[in-house]
Amino acid sequence: MEQVKVFYDRAGNTLTVWFGDPQDEYICEETGDEVILMKDRTGRVIGFEKLNFAVPAPEQLRFAIEAVGV
């Protein structure tokens, strides 16, 4: 079963999402929109990080996941 890992760093104001193994990270590419794409050796995106991501009340941060076309 595939896993999606979500990390919110309140001190660093970053939101990091992995849909691949973080150990496979080979290169990162900044998109210019305060988003960094993490890629494996083949160039496949395995995660992303949103910089300057802050929520007023992090203890109430909620998210929903919807699988489409499964």
Secondary structure as UniProt FT lines:
FT   STRAND          5..9
FT   TURN            10..13
FT   STRAND          14..18
FT   HELIX           22..24
FT   STRAND          27..30
FT   STRAND          35..39
FT   TURN            41..42
FT   STRAND          45..50
FT   TURN            51..52
FT   HELIX           58..60
//
